Amino acid sequence: MPYRCALLLAIALQQGESAPTQEPAPPAVLYNGIQLPSPWPPRLKEFPTSVEKDPVTPPYLVSPPSVVPIDVGRQLFVDDFLVAETTLQRTYHLPKYHPSCPVLKPDTPWELEDKDHAAAMVFSDGVWHDPKDGVFKMWYLAGSGDATSYATSLDGIHWVKPSLDVKPGTNIVLRGGRDSNTVWLDLEERAPERRYKMFRVIGAGSECPVTGWNNWVFALHFSADGIHWVDAGKSGRLIDRSTVFWNPFRKVWVFSIRHMYSWSRGTYGAERRRSYVENADVLLGSQWKTEEPLPWIDADRLDPMRDDLKIKPQLYNLDCVAYESILLGLFTIWRGQPKDRHKPNNLVVGYSRDGWHWLRPDRRPFCDVSNKQGDWNANNVQSAGGCCLIVGDQLYFYVSGRAGQPGNNKAGLCSTGLATLRRDGFASLDGGAEEGYVTTRPVRFQGSRLFVNVEASLGELRAEALDEAGAVVEPFSKALCKPLRLDSTIQQVTWEGAKDLSLLANRPIRFRFYARNAKLYSFWVSPDASGASHGYVAAGGPGYTGPTDTVGVAAVETRK
């Protein structure tokens, strides 16, 4: 055994027996009233979920706060966190691929040089709208993985590959071998030279002949413009297809790490499940030791197998972003590796309100493979870093897809596609011909105007406000509510005899919405007439000026 490998093996075993070194965080109450337990993050000896286990119900759904603060973001009906009782029917919705797909495909010499993996695809990487210059920006894997390239767009559909000076005559912004990659436009960063952050998974050294590991790490890079990058260091050990996201609700960087099971089992290799590290400082957080990444999340018994493969699914990757009042997760589910086609992975959506526990109520593919070899998305659909953008009344989801090659499991042409969904359109509470209602749990707010995202062009929606005892607070009754009979992603609810909701601010209130032939997607209380939600806008979008919605309807009108 080579001395260096033996030494690394001994250190790994020694550290694998030690206790986690992450310091417990004190209990904290989140923006939505959820109290985190101590220690945080949870220290789990085993994964709470697996393909043999049922999913874990998030504890905040079992014991929700007695009063839910709703000053941050649109309040979505993806779960029952806000629902006390309802007669409405919840429906989960899926995005549709844009007819222009793929919106980015390999067409340059440096992208086409390897016919088995000719790529212009996001492999996480990142798609963002930069409010500084009002441009869509995409970072993506070029060719067989020897470079990261850059493209721009004015509308998010038609993309240009600019000629840059990093490798003159190309749009390459960083050369060097890579696997997964995350690019984050950090609008909360104060140092201009660190405005863009890149987390590039690289093989830092040769493979150890004893363990069989490639010494994968994150290579961290910073940039002021997203084009010229400087090295910022390397992380602790990990496995390929690891990613990173910023949790702005708690102001921490989260490293979503493909789990290396030797850390906990004394054996060597990797699994398609996720371990977790968090830290407010991106550089300190990256310096974990062997035992510090914590068991986090996995596929579970409700993830269906493919009929043609009969292989238990695994969690290939988890990209996350703050969207309005929740964390949105795009779970890449691995469903097997046939001999005659590339990986038929697809995306499944999940939601979290505390940043650790996840609910995936709809196990249908959110962005699916086509299963027709030769289609741009025939294989291996995976998400972009930043997850989605808000473009007017729609959400834009960029994903990779691989066309494959007949008779083998090579990737072939690897492109980037676009799927769109109504804003807040993950789930709706629906009323039919007979009027139904939903009553919220007690909520508290400082704003003065109630807004909804509603589809009621063939029906109507009304609302009323109730006190803690369940009595209507006049004049905010159903009878005095001006009915909404329209389809709008941002519409104010008003009452006769009331200028606004100022009388209800800073006290526990329940809202009751009545729907007939209508779909209610979300509600929120805004401090001003613009309808600004002050929730997070994921990877941004035209009209937004920062990481949160401070402009309301103006961003929608930008796209009209």
C-alpha atoms as one frame of an Amber mdcrd trajectory, in Angstrom:
protein
   0.000   0.000   0.000   1.504   3.392  -0.954   2.379   5.366   2.156   0.169
   8.385   1.298  -2.903   6.206   0.697  -2.292   4.288   3.907  -1.980   7.534
   5.822  -5.203   8.916   4.339  -6.958   5.650   5.141  -5.805   5.722   8.775
  -6.859   9.354   9.182 -10.269   8.676   7.658 -10.877   5.732   9.988  -9.715
   7.675  13.016 -11.874  10.686  12.198 -14.792   8.454  11.276 -14.908   7.295
  14.923 -14.936  10.806  16.317 -18.011  12.888  17.146 -19.184  15.567  14.708
 -17.260  18.802  15.145 -19.965  21.221  14.036 -20.957  23.368  16.994 -24.634
  23.139  17.977 -26.583  26.266  17.130 -28.885  27.747  19.772 -32.642  27.327
  19.288 -34.014  29.876  16.855 -37.436  31.007  15.748 -37.644  31.412  12.000
 -39.378  34.150  10.000 -42.475  31.928   9.762 -42.746  31.114  13.469 -41.111
  27.687  13.258 -38.779  27.004  16.180 -35.690  25.011  15.308 -34.563  22.335
  17.758 -31.139  22.272  19.361 -28.690  21.091  18.259 -29.098  22.396  14.767
 -28.630  20.958  12.205 -30.035  17.672  13.536 -27.388  15.032  14.301 -28.665
  11.813  12.767 -26.834   8.499  12.913 -28.769   7.178   9.943 -30.722   8.693
   7.105 -34.326   9.363   8.144 -35.534   8.240   4.721 -34.525   5.464   2.362
 -36.122   3.455  -0.403 -37.342   1.045   2.283 -38.873   3.785   4.447 -41.863
   6.098   4.241 -41.145   9.822   3.951 -40.782  11.790   7.176 -43.533  14.333
   7.824 -41.903  17.698   8.592 -42.403  18.433  12.314 -43.749  21.910  11.545
 -46.743  20.243   9.884 -47.349  18.051  12.927 -47.023  20.927  15.420 -47.336
  24.226  13.535 -46.802  27.565  15.295 -49.834  28.891  17.167 -49.563  32.066
  15.056 -47.772  32.186  11.702 -46.015  35.460  10.783 -46.583  36.141   7.069
 -44.555  39.299   6.408 -42.044  37.403   4.237 -43.318  36.430   0.828 -46.336
  34.989  -0.867 -47.966  32.226   1.165 -48.226  29.084  -0.944 -50.634  26.171
  -0.543 -48.085  23.445  -1.275 -48.870  21.848   2.124 -51.202  22.334   5.111
 -48.895  24.633   7.081 -51.322  27.545   6.651 -54.532  25.531   6.375 -56.799
  25.062   9.406 -59.746  23.623   7.485 -60.932  23.497   3.903 -63.541  22.053
   1.574 -61.476  22.947  -1.487 -59.542  20.427  -3.539 -55.756  20.772  -3.727
 -54.261  20.231  -7.187 -50.554  19.995  -7.965 -49.454  21.369 -11.331 -46.548
  20.574 -13.644 -44.606  22.884 -15.952 -44.573  22.474 -19.717 -41.543  22.459
 -21.959 -41.243  25.577 -24.080 -41.732  24.994 -27.842 -38.284  26.497 -28.478
 -36.526  23.650 -26.612 -33.683  23.197 -26.564 -32.925  26.872 -26.017 -29.168
  26.246 -25.902 -27.393  23.458 -27.785 -23.810  22.593 -28.669 -22.807  24.285
 -31.904 -19.219  25.487 -31.445 -16.006  23.497 -32.069 -15.132  23.351 -28.353
 -18.615  22.019 -27.548 -18.713  19.454 -30.374 -15.218  17.970 -30.175 -16.395
  14.835 -28.309 -19.258  13.204 -30.226 -20.079  10.985 -27.238 -20.578  14.028
 -24.987 -21.108  17.149 -27.088 -22.478  19.531 -24.500 -23.910  22.978 -23.953
 -25.876  22.084 -20.831 -26.420  23.197 -17.288 -25.144  20.583 -14.858 -26.483
  22.655 -12.011 -24.161  25.537 -13.042 -26.570  28.497 -12.938 -29.097  30.645
 -14.788 -29.758  34.072 -13.270 -31.201  37.443 -14.177 -28.753  40.132 -13.134
 -30.552  43.316 -11.996 -27.345  45.295 -12.445 -27.516  45.168 -16.240 -30.954
  43.616 -16.831 -29.641  40.518 -18.618 -30.269  36.781 -18.309 -26.982  34.963
 -17.726 -26.199  31.271 -18.011 -23.134  29.296 -17.025 -22.935  25.803 -18.430
 -20.787  22.747 -19.062 -19.145  22.934 -22.486 -18.031  19.892 -24.430 -16.949
  16.824 -22.484 -16.447  18.759 -19.247 -13.135  20.507 -19.790 -14.572  24.015
 -19.484 -17.344  26.216 -18.140 -18.890  28.590 -20.656 -21.182  31.610 -20.510
 -24.202  32.814 -22.488 -26.555  35.784 -22.245 -30.130  36.548 -23.247 -32.534
  39.462 -23.247 -35.672  37.324 -23.015 -34.528  34.020 -21.493 -35.357  32.130
 -24.710 -32.890  33.324 -27.334 -29.288  32.985 -26.148 -26.006  34.452 -27.388
 -22.556  32.967 -26.795 -20.320  36.058 -26.593 -16.695  36.110 -27.671 -14.678
  36.691 -24.478 -11.045  37.290 -23.558 -10.553  34.410 -21.102  -9.853  32.038
 -23.983  -9.939  34.479 -26.901 -12.467  33.716 -29.587 -14.642  31.581 -27.312
 -17.259  32.044 -24.590 -15.280  29.955 -22.100 -14.932  31.624 -18.708 -13.047
  28.896 -16.812 -10.897  26.149 -18.254 -10.109  22.878 -16.555 -11.816  19.562
 -15.970 -14.983  19.552 -13.888 -17.989  17.525 -12.951 -20.936  19.236 -11.301
 -20.774  22.993 -10.833 -22.808  25.667  -9.041 -22.720  29.384  -9.894 -24.470
  31.740  -7.478 -25.262  35.408  -8.079 -24.976  36.656  -4.501 -26.965  39.883
  -4.277 -26.401  40.048  -0.509 -22.609  40.077  -0.862 -21.005  43.405   0.124
 -17.637  42.821  -1.538 -17.969  43.520  -5.298 -15.194  41.086  -6.180 -17.182
  38.230  -4.581 -20.545  39.050  -6.157 -20.482  35.834  -8.166 -19.465  32.569
  -6.517 -18.589  29.321  -8.248 -18.336  25.875  -6.661 -16.703  23.569  -9.185
 -16.424  19.851  -8.434 -12.977  18.697  -9.529 -10.767  15.674  -8.984  -8.119
  17.344  -6.849  -5.612  14.530  -7.213  -5.034  11.047  -8.509  -7.315   8.220
  -7.502  -6.172   6.252  -4.469  -5.587   2.613  -5.547  -6.663   1.297  -2.139
  -9.949   3.107  -1.571 -10.850   3.586  -5.221 -11.737   7.213  -4.490 -11.060
  10.100  -6.718 -10.126  12.930  -4.374 -13.102  15.104  -5.325 -13.383  18.602
  -3.800 -15.066  21.900  -4.527 -12.763  24.408  -6.178 -14.147  27.770  -5.006
 -13.911  30.830  -7.230 -15.074  34.447  -6.907 -15.834  36.994  -9.632 -17.027
  40.560  -9.967 -18.544  40.078 -13.432 -19.163  36.331 -13.766 -16.555  36.142
 -16.531 -13.172  36.629 -14.887 -12.736  34.271 -11.942 -10.115  34.053  -9.197
  -9.321  31.010  -7.085 -10.624  31.160  -3.502  -9.546  27.764  -2.184 -10.705
  24.184  -2.031 -13.206  22.385   0.153 -13.110  19.246   2.216 -13.529  15.906
   0.515 -16.760  15.072  -1.306 -18.135  13.057  -4.224 -19.113  14.141  -7.732
 -22.519  15.814  -8.302 -22.334  17.852  -5.111 -23.889  21.331  -5.154 -24.371
  24.466  -3.041 -27.122  26.970  -2.271 -27.682  30.045  -0.120 -30.444  29.888
   2.497 -31.332  33.576   2.978 -33.922  32.834   5.666 -31.109  31.807   8.018
 -28.192  33.493   6.208 -26.170  30.315   5.740 -24.479  28.580   2.845 -25.579
  24.969   2.511 -23.354  22.374   0.894 -25.559  19.645  -0.617 -23.031  16.819
  -0.719 -23.304  13.464  -2.393 -22.930  11.126   0.552 -19.702   9.180   1.032
 -20.796   6.211   3.120 -17.336   5.450   4.533 -17.812   8.444   6.803 -20.418
   6.606   8.832 -19.960   2.924   8.024 -16.223   2.329   7.882 -16.477   1.160
   4.293 -15.517   2.936   1.115 -17.546   4.288  -1.741 -20.418   6.654  -2.429
 -24.194   6.595  -2.475 -26.758   8.679  -4.295 -28.119  10.414  -1.213 -27.288
  13.783   0.371 -25.194  14.937   3.294 -25.330  18.460   4.719 -22.964  21.197
   5.896 -24.010  24.769   6.684 -22.079  27.891   7.614 -22.652  31.645   7.411
 -19.113  32.036   6.021 -18.751  30.379   2.643 -15.003  29.775   3.004 -15.087
  28.508   6.584 -18.063  26.338   5.751 -16.158  24.609   2.970 -13.417  23.427
   5.303 -15.197  20.420   6.756 -13.373  17.416   8.117 -14.190  13.796   7.424
 -17.058  13.347   9.872 -18.696  16.763   9.661 -21.131  16.335   6.723 -24.364
  15.161   8.328 -26.825  12.553   6.972 -29.638  14.580   5.466 -32.042  13.355
   2.788 -32.588  10.411   0.482 -35.093   8.930  -1.919 -37.851   6.997  -0.150
 -40.449   4.282  -0.610 -42.845   6.584  -2.485 -40.407   7.234  -5.328 -41.698
   4.893  -8.047 -39.476   2.531 -10.004 -39.506   2.515 -13.779 -41.514  -0.401
 -15.138 -38.768  -1.260 -17.637 -35.894  -1.259 -15.132 -37.354  -2.304 -11.760
 -34.440  -0.586  -9.999 -34.899   1.206  -6.682 -34.590   4.970  -7.223 -31.818
   7.029  -5.684 -31.363  10.745  -5.016 -28.840  11.933  -7.589 -28.826  15.629
  -6.696 -30.726  18.322  -4.803 -30.639  21.943  -6.010 -32.438  24.493  -3.829
 -33.411  28.153  -3.807 -35.527  30.514  -1.723 -38.787  31.211  -3.518 -41.154
  33.654  -1.791 -41.742  32.181   1.709 -40.352  28.661   1.179 -37.273  26.787
   0.071 -37.885  25.156  -3.273 -36.027  21.913  -3.973 -35.480  20.201  -7.318
 -34.696  16.549  -6.637 -32.942  14.677  -9.437 -34.139  11.096  -9.059 -31.919
   8.370 -10.531 -34.027   5.469 -11.787 -31.365   3.117 -13.107 -28.710   2.788
 -15.800 -29.733   0.651 -18.809 -27.025  -0.790 -21.017 -28.556   0.630 -24.174
 -29.409   4.187 -23.111 -28.151   6.980 -20.903 -29.547   7.580 -17.406 -33.319
   8.170 -17.459 -33.181  10.625 -14.551 -35.864  13.236 -14.051 -36.768  16.017
 -11.623 -39.257  15.858  -8.767 -40.168  19.002  -6.825 -40.055  19.404  -3.049
 -40.748  22.106  -0.468 -39.208  23.029   2.881 -40.109  25.653   5.466 -37.175
  25.056   7.829 -34.366  24.226   5.364 -33.879  20.637   6.541 -37.152  18.692
   6.322 -38.754  18.204   2.926 -42.225  17.461   1.670 -42.659  15.954  -1.795
 -46.414  15.460  -2.083 -46.394  14.954  -5.862 -44.020  12.223  -7.054 -44.743
  12.726 -10.725 -41.748  13.935 -12.736 -41.740  17.725 -12.569 -39.498  17.891
 -15.652 -39.504  14.528 -17.369 -37.415  12.607 -19.878 -39.084  11.943 -23.217
 -38.011   8.264 -23.458 -37.637   8.721 -27.216 -33.951   8.377 -28.018 -32.747
  11.300 -30.103 -35.020  13.874 -28.437 -33.093  16.628 -26.704 -34.436  15.424
 -23.301 -34.409  11.671 -23.944 -32.100  11.122 -20.965 -30.743  12.589 -17.769
 -32.848  15.694 -17.148 -31.249  17.714 -14.341 -31.777  21.162 -12.848 -29.926
  24.456 -13.034 -28.406  26.191 -10.044 -30.829  28.870  -8.878 -33.682  26.515
  -9.851 -36.070  29.038 -11.417 -36.596  32.633 -12.477 -39.686  34.840 -12.350
 -40.550  36.203 -15.779 -43.761  38.198 -15.656 -46.572  35.798 -14.760 -44.421
  32.707 -15.262 -41.624  30.741 -13.668 -38.751  29.638 -15.926 -37.019  26.339
 -15.132 -33.848  25.569 -17.089 -32.797  21.925 -17.263 -30.239  19.782 -19.009
 -31.171  16.954 -21.344 -29.124  14.373 -23.211 -30.205  12.925 -26.545 -28.289
   9.665 -26.154 -27.022   7.351 -28.880 -28.869   4.287 -30.197 -27.662   1.008
 -28.716 -25.317   2.344 -26.021 -25.370   4.459 -22.873 -23.349   7.403 -24.195
 -24.762  10.890 -23.534 -24.586  12.126 -27.125 -25.787  15.697 -27.712 -26.343
  17.459 -24.365 -28.470  20.605 -24.445 -30.349  23.009 -22.175 -34.131  23.202
 -22.209 -36.735  25.471 -20.666 -39.951  24.559 -18.854 -42.510  27.142 -17.725
 -45.114  27.240 -14.979 -47.576  29.834 -13.735 -46.091  31.974 -10.992 -46.799
  30.286  -7.615 -48.330  27.543  -9.746 -46.991  24.528  -7.864 -50.337  23.916
  -6.143 -53.818  25.440  -6.055 -56.867  25.083  -3.837 -59.810  24.644  -6.192
 -63.497  25.356  -5.811 -66.045  23.803  -8.154 -69.571  24.720  -9.173 -70.561
  24.517  -5.527 -68.755  27.137  -3.473 -66.086  25.916  -1.089 -63.766  27.615
   1.388 -60.402  27.492   3.104 -59.724  28.942   6.555 -56.142  29.716   7.481
 -54.447  29.167  10.781 -53.973  32.347  12.841 -51.553  34.652  11.034 -49.911
  37.930  11.959 -48.757  40.699   9.620 -47.596  44.311   9.563 -48.805  45.145
   6.055 -52.092  46.729   5.064 -53.274  45.194   1.770 -54.353  41.639   1.005
 -53.319  40.196  -2.364 -54.032  36.882  -4.047 -52.907  34.858  -7.033 -56.217
  33.569  -8.387 -57.730  32.042 -11.501 -61.439  32.948 -11.390 -62.347  34.211
 -14.844 -65.299  31.776 -14.939 -66.163  32.005 -11.254 -65.362  34.191  -8.279
 -63.318  34.523  -5.108 -64.237  36.378  -1.933 -62.491  36.692   1.439 -63.211
  37.620   5.027 -61.186  38.134   8.203 -61.892  36.323  11.479 -60.698  37.008
  15.025 -59.220  34.405  17.378 -62.703  33.272  18.416 -63.715  32.737  14.783
 -66.018  35.739  14.559 -66.002  37.957  11.465 -64.163  41.239  11.982 -66.300
  43.931  10.404 -66.212  45.361   7.797 -63.993  42.537   6.499 -66.876  40.149
   5.816 -67.696  37.980   2.853 -70.785  40.092   2.172 -68.768  43.326   1.916
 -65.879  41.780  -0.044 -65.761  42.888  -3.659 -65.801  39.621  -5.648 -62.847
  38.805  -7.884 -63.816  37.464 -11.296 -60.555  37.408 -13.235 -57.316  35.540
 -13.807 -54.386  37.333 -12.185 -51.137  36.411 -10.445 -51.278  39.630  -8.393
 -54.659  41.066  -7.423 -55.708  43.068  -4.370 -58.739  42.000  -2.306 -60.863
  44.909  -1.078 -63.984  45.480   1.043 -66.663  48.129   1.000 -66.246  50.459
   3.958 -62.534  49.695   4.500 -59.611  51.594   3.071 -57.132  48.812   3.894
 -56.249  46.201   6.542 -54.494  48.569   8.955 -57.000  47.752  11.715 -55.951
  44.105  11.573 -52.184  44.559  11.630 -50.102  43.071  14.448 -52.896  40.891
  15.819 -53.811  37.226  15.243 -56.206  36.990  12.299 -57.576  34.130  10.244
 -58.441  34.617   6.598 -61.256  32.644   5.038 -61.400  32.473   1.251 -64.548
  31.392  -0.610 -64.030  29.973  -4.110 -66.536  29.006  -6.795 -65.149  27.744
 -10.115 -61.848  29.263  -9.038 -58.271  28.284  -8.214 -56.407  29.989  -5.362
 -52.614  29.690  -5.648 -51.356  32.015  -2.927 -52.132  35.013  -0.720 -50.028
  37.641   1.035 -50.322  40.961   2.833 -48.273  43.790   1.351 -47.297  47.097
   2.976 -48.145  49.063  -0.161 -50.409  49.203  -3.192 -47.799  47.668  -5.520
 -48.412  44.237  -4.057 -44.718  43.722  -3.298 -44.479  40.483  -1.324 -40.975
  41.033   0.140 -40.396  37.356  -0.458 -37.444  35.868  -2.303 -37.406  35.817
  -6.087 -35.261  32.695  -6.604 -32.794  33.428  -9.439 -34.417  36.794 -10.150
 -36.185  38.080 -13.200 -36.897  41.202 -15.259 -37.998  44.141 -13.143 -36.677
  42.880  -9.804 -33.959  44.970  -8.215 -32.577  42.605  -5.610 -33.053  39.218
  -3.930 -36.613  40.013  -2.802 -39.775  41.349  -4.418 -39.911  45.059  -3.577
 -41.694  46.162  -6.752 -44.849  44.043  -6.983 -46.979  44.546 -10.084 -44.273
  46.619 -11.812 -42.275  43.446 -12.524 -45.302  41.827 -14.156 -45.960  44.899
 -16.287 -42.321  44.836 -17.435 -43.131  41.717 -19.465 -46.393  42.994 -20.986
